[in-house]
Every structure is written in C-alpha cells, then in structure tokens.
Amino acid sequence: MKRCAAPRSFSYRGVPPPERAACLIDRSGGKAKVGVKLVAPASMKVPARQADKLPPHLRDIPAVKPGSRGLS
C-alpha cells in the first residue's frame, strides 16, 4: 500500500503537513498506513478474495465496481 502523506519536513507555501487523515469508513480494519493518524467513525475488515476462490453463496452474484463517482 502506498503512503500518501507528505514527510514531516514538507510544507506547501508555509502550510504545515497534516497531523491526521479522515475517512467515513476505514475498510482496512485499522491496518491502513497513511503516514499520519487515521480517524474514522466506523471501521471494518472487508476481505478481498480471488475470483476462483469465492464461497459458493457469492459465486452467482455479479461483481460491481464499488463507489459512487460514476453517478450522474
């Protein structure tokens, strides 16, 4: 996983680097490393599985790209 936070010595036009990062739901279960403290009102571990190793009850459900960026 890529680190997305700037080094502590970094500043942009005199603005200090962030001390915390925030998200609505931490889907890593607290394991995400973003370089600063991650604050989230909800945290859960969402398992990732290989397509050929899905449990039987999930095999017939079509995969859908998560997120809402494509809404019009």
Summary of the structure (lengths in Angstrom):
residues: 72
radius of gyration: 17.3
end to end distance: 30.2
largest distance: 55.0
contacts: 99
relative contact order: 0.19
helix: 8%
strand: 19%
